Amino acid sequence: MKQEIKQREEEAENIIYQSVYIGGGTPSVLSADELEDLFSLLHKHYKIESRAEITIETNPDDLKKDFLKSLKNSTPVNRLSIGIQSFHDKDLHLMNRLHTSAGALKSIEDSKAAGFNNISLDLIYGFPSTSDTDWRNNLRILEKLKIPHFSAYHLTIEPKTVFAYYRKKGMIKEISEEESLSQFETLMEFASQAGYEHYEISNFAKPGFYSKHNLGYWTQKPYLGFGPSAHSFNGIKRRWNVANNTLYIQAIEKGMPDYYSWEEIDTSKAYNEYVLTSLRTIWGIDLDYLEKWFGEDFLKLCLLEAEKFLKSGELILEDRKLCLSNEGKLIADYVISELMKV
């Protein structure tokens, strides 16, 4: 990764980066010294804003007091994203998580004691062992902890995963669509009452605590990604590194460029990506921006496809902004796919 960071310096000429995100995977297995080594290299080769948001993804069981102290005192990390998933041990056991509910609570307490106030938690709903009561309890605990940002994702069972195996063996059963919708509606109601802004389909923040890094993705800002599987985007091209660790290492060591693939983003792809990312946020599709950058034909396409959702109330049009209503958020993927150019 250090070699890739050095090699790609010229791609970032005249760009001042507003955020750094260390993740996915489990970067908290690195020591604070190893992380500081990476940050020193990034600052040497790239322009990073002095007040940049610096986030690291962590597991609760990695957040020991000594590590947190070193992270706070020896690195520029100022935001933690903690993979809690659930505050119920039965869920965590089925998820094969190493931490317990008590361990999760302690990691948050220790993080605050170390001086980290900008904390985001990940939670999962739609999980086979999570009842509606369990889900409401997860949200109550979150509110009690005074967490300024959280992400809530519905379980998706991907092929060749442990959950796919569990389902095949009859060990778990996916919850019904009605139960999924009920838990999502509970989530939206909770967020509104607890003072969280539902600023993206899966993300919720108290005022002033939006994720700057994720906002960059959703607003088509250029970004660089280093390491296996990492993606990058410069506004014209998108590139992604090979996922296989061995192939990535071998190619980098030999100075070969075949550790990544890339594609040019044509107008249709750019339009589809704009619809996908913008409609998931509270700011929605800016029709003036759409017309300026994609032309009148794409504007007409968007409005034509949006018409049925405006009539049924899943979309709202105000001040030349096209946004999902709460009802529309329940079928967001469908609405977005209908507005895209095939």
Summary of the structure (lengths in Angstrom):
residues: 342
radius of gyration: 21.3
end to end distance: 37.0
largest distance: 58.4
contacts: 982
relative contact order: 0.08
helix: 48%
strand: 21%
